[in-house]
């Protein structure tokens, strides 16, 4: 058994997936430390306001990017396989122009809404700056992940900047003073700005010399793909962040803070999904477009093995250690263990489904992905409206889990239908019955 485990860990794909997951877990641990320290450094209402505006800023950043972050992943990989530096230069210039203009509009709209609510100018300025920098890091991390490394992309997006913020929060707690939401958002913005500058420098060094290259464009392809990616990104952001806003609106700021804390803990499985997406977005598109079917299947199977191990161990951790983890946010959080368990079941189910969303989006089937995510958002919204008045915050967790499970099942069915592969951990049970040529026979061309 030990020899088998050693051989498993020596595989290049295994090392890549495990390394990416470890990066995500480290980022999640820092995020957990950040939010738990923030909860203790603020009043319950203050933490709820912070969590709500953070969610608003993340949604605004996604809206302002208008799908360009996913568009770049899709076409940078395709043009690199085709050796088309002219189109690579064209898509980079086009994405930067489009996202810059759209981001200004999104930030302006957010600031107007905040001012109409009567929020202070310091909070409005902090949220606006955070939105802009967060969008820049989102876009930069996609390019850095494709052209430099996963560490440069995801490390600067989710890991390194959080170290400085955690140290700041520790200093606040030791000084025994209460923190204002606008102050923390401003500190987070400054820390993220350093990561953004690092990404820009690394990407500029990794890009080929475009000075003698005339930029070419495929505007019709880019517009159509960007539209699908944009809608999908907005719906995904709504799935992740709109819950907190609805709980804030339907209940109160303190309960929104509790739901935010529980959902962040349940995201231990979303980290696995995000890690799989990050690894898959770097490796799978080039294998797909170069028609390396054998390596494509091998990569998916090894990803499923790592995912199964993470899901089992993560569920055990949440079941046994959930109350202790919640207590780190404050005594009144620990009473919501069942909310955490219900949310964790949903995110574990999603992780077990594998990178079906990434495969569909990055292999030319993004248009069928959007209706599934839209149905997920609609079902979750209906569930919130029905269950929150009846069960409170637990009703919100039930609605989120049921909608997420149904969407995962639908995406896996579509992935098997369109590409001929099963990215979920269930593929491990059927692997002995697979024939090695399955993917080559079914769905070998994108868009079929």
C-alpha positions as CSV (number, residue, x, y, z in Angstrom):
1,X,0.0,0.0,0.0
2,X,2.8,2.4,0.9
3,X,4.5,1.7,-2.4
4,X,1.3,2.4,-4.3
5,X,0.8,5.7,-2.5
6,X,4.4,6.7,-3.3
7,X,3.9,5.8,-6.9
8,X,0.6,7.7,-7.0
9,X,2.3,10.9,-5.5
10,X,5.1,10.7,-8.0
11,X,2.8,11.1,-11.0
12,X,3.2,14.5,-12.6
13,X,-0.5,15.1,-12.8
14,X,-0.9,14.1,-9.1
15,X,1.8,16.5,-8.0
16,X,0.2,19.3,-10.0
17,X,-3.3,18.7,-8.6
18,X,-2.0,18.2,-5.1
19,X,0.2,21.3,-5.3
20,X,-2.8,23.3,-6.6
21,X,-5.1,22.0,-3.9
22,X,-2.4,22.7,-1.2
23,X,-2.2,26.3,-2.5
24,X,-6.0,26.6,-2.3
25,X,-6.1,25.1,1.2
26,X,-3.4,27.5,2.3
27,X,-5.4,30.4,0.8
28,X,-8.5,29.1,2.5
29,X,-6.7,28.8,5.8
30,X,-5.6,32.4,5.5
31,X,-9.1,33.5,4.5
32,X,-10.5,31.7,7.5
33,X,-8.0,33.4,9.8
34,X,-8.8,36.8,8.1
35,X,-12.5,36.5,8.6
36,X,-12.4,34.9,12.0
37,X,-10.1,37.7,13.3
38,X,-12.3,40.3,11.6
39,X,-15.4,38.9,13.3
40,X,-13.6,39.3,16.7
41,X,-12.3,42.8,15.8
42,X,-15.8,44.1,14.9
43,X,-19.2,44.2,16.4
44,X,-21.7,41.6,15.1
45,X,-23.4,44.2,13.0
46,X,-20.1,45.6,11.8
47,X,-19.0,42.2,10.6
48,X,-22.3,41.6,8.8
49,X,-21.9,45.0,7.0
50,X,-18.3,44.1,6.1
51,X,-19.4,40.7,4.7
52,X,-22.3,42.2,2.8
53,X,-20.3,44.9,1.1
54,X,-17.5,42.5,0.4
55,X,-20.0,40.3,-1.5
56,X,-21.4,43.3,-3.3
57,X,-17.8,44.3,-4.4
58,X,-17.1,40.8,-5.7
59,X,-20.3,40.7,-7.8
60,X,-19.5,44.2,-9.2
61,X,-16.0,43.1,-10.1
62,X,-17.4,40.1,-12.0
63,X,-20.0,42.3,-13.8
64,X,-17.3,44.8,-14.7
65,X,-15.0,42.2,-16.3
66,X,-17.8,41.3,-18.8
67,X,-16.4,37.7,-19.1
68,X,-13.0,38.8,-20.3
69,X,-11.2,36.7,-17.6
70,X,-12.7,33.4,-18.9
71,X,-12.4,34.6,-22.5
72,X,-8.6,35.0,-22.1
73,X,-8.2,31.5,-20.7
74,X,-10.2,30.0,-23.6
75,X,-8.4,31.8,-26.4
76,X,-4.9,32.1,-25.0
77,X,-4.7,28.4,-24.9
78,X,-6.2,27.9,-28.3
79,X,-3.9,30.5,-30.0
80,X,-0.8,29.1,-28.2
81,X,-1.5,25.6,-29.6
82,X,-2.1,27.1,-33.1
83,X,1.0,29.3,-32.8
84,X,-0.9,32.5,-33.6
85,X,0.9,35.4,-31.8
86,X,-1.1,37.9,-33.9
87,X,-4.4,36.7,-32.4
88,X,-2.8,36.4,-29.0
89,X,-1.9,40.1,-29.1
90,X,-5.3,41.0,-30.4
91,X,-7.3,39.2,-27.7
92,X,-5.1,40.7,-25.0
93,X,-5.6,44.3,-26.2
94,X,-9.3,43.8,-26.8
95,X,-9.9,42.3,-23.4
96,X,-8.0,45.1,-21.6
97,X,-10.0,47.8,-23.4
98,X,-13.4,46.2,-22.9
99,X,-12.9,45.4,-19.2
100,X,-11.5,48.8,-18.4
101,X,-14.5,50.6,-19.7
102,X,-17.0,48.2,-18.3
103,X,-15.3,48.3,-14.9
104,X,-15.6,52.0,-14.6
105,X,-19.4,51.7,-15.3
106,X,-19.8,49.0,-12.7
107,X,-17.9,50.9,-10.0
108,X,-19.9,54.0,-10.7
109,X,-23.1,52.2,-10.4
110,X,-22.0,50.6,-7.1
111,X,-21.0,54.0,-5.7
112,X,-24.3,55.6,-6.7
113,X,-26.3,52.8,-4.9
114,X,-24.1,53.1,-1.8
115,X,-24.6,56.9,-1.7
116,X,-28.4,56.5,-2.1
117,X,-28.4,54.2,0.9
118,X,-26.7,56.9,2.9
119,X,-23.4,55.1,3.5
120,X,-20.4,57.2,4.4
121,X,-18.0,58.4,1.8
122,X,-15.0,56.5,3.3
123,X,-16.9,53.2,2.9
124,X,-18.0,54.1,-0.6
125,X,-14.4,54.9,-1.6
126,X,-13.0,51.8,0.0
127,X,-15.6,49.5,-1.7
128,X,-15.0,51.2,-5.1
129,X,-11.2,50.8,-4.8
130,X,-11.5,47.2,-3.7
131,X,-13.8,46.4,-6.6
132,X,-11.3,47.8,-9.1
133,X,-8.3,46.1,-7.7
134,X,-10.1,42.8,-7.2
135,X,-11.2,42.8,-10.8
136,X,-7.6,43.5,-11.9
137,X,-6.3,40.6,-9.9
138,X,-9.1,38.3,-11.3
139,X,-8.1,39.2,-14.9
140,X,-4.4,39.2,-14.1
141,X,-4.5,35.8,-12.4
142,X,-6.1,34.1,-15.4
143,X,-3.4,35.5,-17.7
144,X,-0.6,34.7,-15.3
145,X,-1.9,31.2,-14.7
146,X,-1.9,30.5,-18.5
147,X,1.4,32.2,-19.3
148,X,3.5,32.0,-16.1
149,X,2.4,29.5,-13.5
150,X,-0.4,28.6,-11.2
151,X,1.6,29.9,-8.3
152,X,1.9,33.3,-9.9
153,X,-1.8,33.4,-10.8
154,X,-3.5,31.9,-7.8
155,X,-0.8,32.8,-5.3
156,X,-1.1,36.5,-5.9
157,X,-4.9,36.3,-6.2
158,X,-5.7,34.5,-3.0
159,X,-2.6,33.7,-0.8
160,X,0.2,36.2,-0.5
161,X,-1.8,39.4,0.1
162,X,-3.8,37.8,2.9
163,X,-0.7,37.3,5.0
164,X,-0.3,41.1,5.4
165,X,-4.0,41.5,6.2
166,X,-3.9,38.8,8.9
167,X,-0.9,40.4,10.5
168,X,-2.8,43.7,10.5
169,X,-5.8,42.1,12.2
170,X,-3.6,40.5,14.8
171,X,-2.2,44.0,15.6
172,X,-5.7,45.4,15.9
173,X,-6.8,42.6,18.4
174,X,-3.6,43.1,20.5
175,X,-4.4,46.8,20.7
176,X,-7.9,46.1,21.9
177,X,-9.7,48.4,19.6
178,X,-12.8,47.9,17.4
179,X,-12.3,47.9,13.7
180,X,-14.4,49.7,11.2
181,X,-15.6,47.8,8.0
182,X,-14.3,50.6,5.7
183,X,-10.9,50.4,7.3
184,X,-10.5,46.7,6.8
185,X,-11.6,46.9,3.2
186,X,-9.1,49.6,2.6
187,X,-6.2,47.5,4.1
188,X,-7.3,44.5,1.9
189,X,-7.2,46.8,-1.2
190,X,-3.7,48.0,-0.5
191,X,-2.4,44.4,0.1
192,X,-4.1,43.1,-3.1
193,X,-2.6,46.0,-5.1
194,X,0.9,44.7,-4.4
195,X,-0.1,41.3,-5.7
196,X,-1.6,42.9,-8.8
197,X,1.6,44.8,-9.6
198,X,3.6,41.5,-9.2
199,X,1.3,39.8,-11.6
200,X,1.6,42.6,-14.2
201,X,5.5,42.4,-14.1
202,X,5.5,38.6,-14.4
203,X,3.1,38.5,-17.3
204,X,5.0,41.3,-19.1
205,X,8.2,39.2,-18.9
206,X,6.4,36.0,-20.0
207,X,4.7,37.5,-23.1
208,X,6.5,37.1,-26.4
209,X,7.9,40.2,-28.1
210,X,4.9,41.6,-29.9
211,X,6.6,44.7,-31.2
212,X,6.9,43.3,-34.7
213,X,3.5,41.5,-34.6
214,X,0.4,43.1,-36.1
215,X,-2.6,42.4,-33.9
216,X,-5.4,40.4,-35.5
217,X,-8.9,39.9,-34.2
218,X,-11.9,37.6,-34.4
219,X,-14.5,40.0,-33.0
220,X,-17.5,37.9,-33.7
221,X,-16.1,34.8,-31.9
222,X,-14.8,36.9,-29.0
223,X,-18.1,38.8,-28.6
224,X,-20.2,35.6,-28.6
225,X,-17.9,33.7,-26.2
226,X,-17.5,36.7,-23.9
227,X,-21.3,37.1,-23.7
228,X,-21.7,33.4,-22.6
229,X,-18.8,33.7,-20.2
230,X,-20.1,37.0,-18.7
231,X,-23.5,35.6,-18.0
232,X,-22.0,32.5,-16.5
233,X,-19.6,34.5,-14.4
234,X,-22.4,36.7,-13.1
235,X,-24.5,33.7,-12.2
236,X,-21.6,32.0,-10.5
237,X,-20.8,35.1,-8.5
238,X,-24.5,35.3,-7.5
239,X,-24.3,31.7,-6.3
240,X,-21.3,32.5,-4.2
241,X,-22.0,36.0,-2.9
242,X,-25.7,36.9,-3.4
243,X,-26.7,34.6,-0.5
244,X,-25.1,36.9,2.1
245,X,-26.8,39.9,0.6
246,X,-30.2,38.2,0.7
247,X,-29.8,37.1,4.3
248,X,-28.8,40.6,5.2
249,X,-31.9,42.0,3.4
250,X,-34.4,39.3,4.7
251,X,-33.0,39.0,8.3
252,X,-30.4,41.3,9.8
253,X,-26.6,42.2,9.6
254,X,-25.6,39.9,12.4
255,X,-27.3,36.9,10.8
256,X,-25.7,37.7,7.5
257,X,-22.3,37.6,9.2
258,X,-23.1,34.2,10.7
259,X,-24.2,32.9,7.3
260,X,-21.0,34.4,5.7
261,X,-18.8,32.6,8.3
262,X,-20.5,29.3,7.8
263,X,-20.4,29.5,4.0
264,X,-16.7,30.4,4.1
265,X,-16.0,27.3,6.3
266,X,-18.1,25.1,3.9
267,X,-15.9,26.4,1.1
268,X,-13.3,23.9,2.1
269,X,-14.8,21.8,-0.7
270,X,-15.2,24.8,-3.0
271,X,-11.4,25.1,-2.6
272,X,-11.1,21.7,-4.1
273,X,-13.4,22.7,-7.0
274,X,-11.5,25.9,-7.5
275,X,-8.2,24.0,-7.4
276,X,-9.4,21.6,-10.0
277,X,-10.6,24.5,-12.1
278,X,-7.2,26.2,-11.8
279,X,-5.3,23.1,-12.7
280,X,-7.8,22.0,-15.4
281,X,-7.8,25.5,-17.0
282,X,-4.0,25.3,-17.3
283,X,-3.7,21.7,-18.6
284,X,-6.9,20.5,-20.1
285,X,-7.5,23.0,-22.9
286,X,-4.1,22.4,-24.6
287,X,-4.7,18.6,-24.4
288,X,-8.2,19.1,-25.8
289,X,-7.2,21.3,-28.7
290,X,-4.1,19.2,-29.6
291,X,-6.3,16.1,-29.5
292,X,-4.2,14.3,-26.9
293,X,-7.1,12.1,-25.9
294,X,-5.1,9.5,-23.9
295,X,-3.4,12.2,-21.7
296,X,-6.8,14.0,-21.3
297,X,-8.4,10.9,-19.9
298,X,-5.4,10.1,-17.6
299,X,-5.5,13.7,-16.2
300,X,-9.2,13.5,-15.4
301,X,-8.9,10.2,-13.7
302,X,-6.0,11.3,-11.4
303,X,-7.9,14.5,-10.6
304,X,-10.9,12.3,-9.6
305,X,-8.7,10.3,-7.3
306,X,-7.4,13.3,-5.5
307,X,-10.9,14.8,-5.2
308,X,-12.4,11.7,-3.7
309,X,-9.7,11.7,-0.9
310,X,-10.3,15.4,-0.2
311,X,-14.1,15.1,-0.1
312,X,-14.0,12.2,2.5
313,X,-11.5,13.9,4.7
314,X,-13.2,17.3,4.5
315,X,-16.6,15.9,5.5
316,X,-15.0,14.2,8.5
317,X,-13.3,17.5,9.5
318,X,-16.6,19.5,9.3
319,X,-18.6,16.9,11.2
320,X,-16.1,16.6,14.1
321,X,-14.4,20.0,14.2
322,X,-17.2,22.3,13.0
323,X,-18.3,23.7,16.3
324,X,-14.7,24.5,17.3
325,X,-14.0,26.2,13.9
326,X,-17.2,28.3,14.2
327,X,-16.2,29.2,17.8
328,X,-13.1,30.9,16.5
329,X,-15.4,33.6,15.0
330,X,-17.1,34.1,18.3
331,X,-19.3,32.2,20.8
332,X,-22.6,33.1,19.0
333,X,-21.3,31.5,15.8
334,X,-20.8,28.0,17.3
335,X,-24.6,27.5,17.7
336,X,-24.9,27.2,13.9
337,X,-23.2,23.9,13.4
338,X,-26.1,22.4,11.4
339,X,-26.0,25.4,9.1
340,X,-22.4,24.6,8.4
341,X,-23.0,20.9,7.9
342,X,-25.8,21.5,5.4
343,X,-23.7,24.0,3.4
344,X,-20.7,21.6,3.5
345,X,-22.8,18.8,2.0
346,X,-23.7,21.0,-0.9
347,X,-20.1,22.1,-1.6
348,X,-18.8,18.5,-1.1
349,X,-21.3,17.3,-3.7
350,X,-20.1,20.0,-6.1
351,X,-16.5,19.1,-5.5
352,X,-17.3,15.4,-6.1
353,X,-18.8,16.4,-9.4
354,X,-15.3,17.3,-10.7
355,X,-14.4,20.1,-13.2
356,X,-17.4,19.6,-15.5
357,X,-18.0,23.3,-15.6
358,X,-14.4,24.0,-16.6
359,X,-14.5,21.3,-19.3
360,X,-17.7,22.6,-20.8
361,X,-16.5,26.2,-20.8
362,X,-13.0,25.7,-22.0
363,X,-13.7,23.2,-24.8
364,X,-16.3,25.3,-26.7
365,X,-19.5,24.3,-25.0
366,X,-20.0,27.4,-22.8
367,X,-23.4,28.2,-24.2
368,X,-25.1,25.1,-22.7
369,X,-23.4,25.9,-19.3
370,X,-25.3,29.2,-18.9
371,X,-28.9,27.8,-18.6
372,X,-27.8,25.4,-15.9
373,X,-26.3,28.1,-13.8
374,X,-29.3,30.3,-14.4
375,X,-31.6,27.6,-13.2
376,X,-29.4,27.1,-10.1
377,X,-29.7,30.8,-9.2
378,X,-33.4,30.9,-9.8
379,X,-34.0,27.8,-7.7
380,X,-31.9,29.1,-4.9
381,X,-33.7,32.4,-4.9
382,X,-37.1,30.7,-4.7
383,X,-35.8,28.5,-1.9
384,X,-34.6,31.5,0.0
385,X,-38.0,33.3,-0.3
386,X,-39.8,30.2,0.9
387,X,-37.5,28.7,3.5
388,X,-35.9,31.7,5.2
389,X,-39.3,33.0,6.7
390,X,-39.9,29.4,7.9
391,X,-36.5,28.1,9.0
392,X,-34.4,31.2,9.2
393,X,-30.7,30.9,8.3
394,X,-30.9,27.1,8.2
395,X,-33.5,27.5,5.4
396,X,-31.0,29.5,3.4
397,X,-28.4,26.7,3.8
398,X,-30.9,24.0,2.7
399,X,-31.9,26.0,-0.4
400,X,-28.2,26.6,-1.3
401,X,-27.3,22.9,-0.9
402,X,-30.3,21.5,-2.9
403,X,-29.8,23.9,-5.8
404,X,-26.1,23.2,-5.9
405,X,-26.6,19.5,-5.9
406,X,-29.1,19.6,-8.8
407,X,-26.8,21.9,-10.8
408,X,-23.9,19.6,-10.3
409,X,-25.9,16.6,-11.6
410,X,-27.1,18.5,-14.6
411,X,-23.6,19.7,-15.5
412,X,-22.1,16.2,-15.3
413,X,-24.8,14.8,-17.5
414,X,-24.1,17.5,-20.1
415,X,-20.4,17.0,-19.8
416,X,-20.7,13.2,-20.5
417,X,-23.1,13.9,-23.4
418,X,-21.1,16.6,-25.1
419,X,-17.5,15.4,-24.4
420,X,-17.9,11.7,-23.7
421,X,-16.1,11.9,-20.4
422,X,-17.2,11.7,-16.7
423,X,-15.2,14.1,-14.6
424,X,-16.8,13.1,-11.3
425,X,-15.5,10.8,-8.7
426,X,-18.1,8.2,-9.9
427,X,-15.8,7.6,-12.9
428,X,-13.4,5.8,-10.5
429,X,-16.1,3.1,-9.9
430,X,-16.6,2.6,-13.7
431,X,-13.0,2.9,-14.8
432,X,-12.5,-0.8,-15.2
433,X,-15.3,-0.8,-17.8
434,X,-13.9,2.1,-19.8
435,X,-12.3,1.6,-23.1
436,X,-9.4,3.8,-23.9
437,X,-10.8,5.2,-27.1
438,X,-14.0,6.6,-25.6
439,X,-13.1,10.2,-25.8
440,X,-11.5,9.9,-29.2
441,X,-14.8,8.5,-30.6
442,X,-17.2,10.9,-28.9
443,X,-17.2,14.6,-28.9
444,X,-13.7,15.0,-30.4
445,X,-14.3,18.4,-31.8
446,X,-15.3,21.5,-29.8
447,X,-18.8,22.7,-30.5
448,X,-20.2,19.4,-31.6
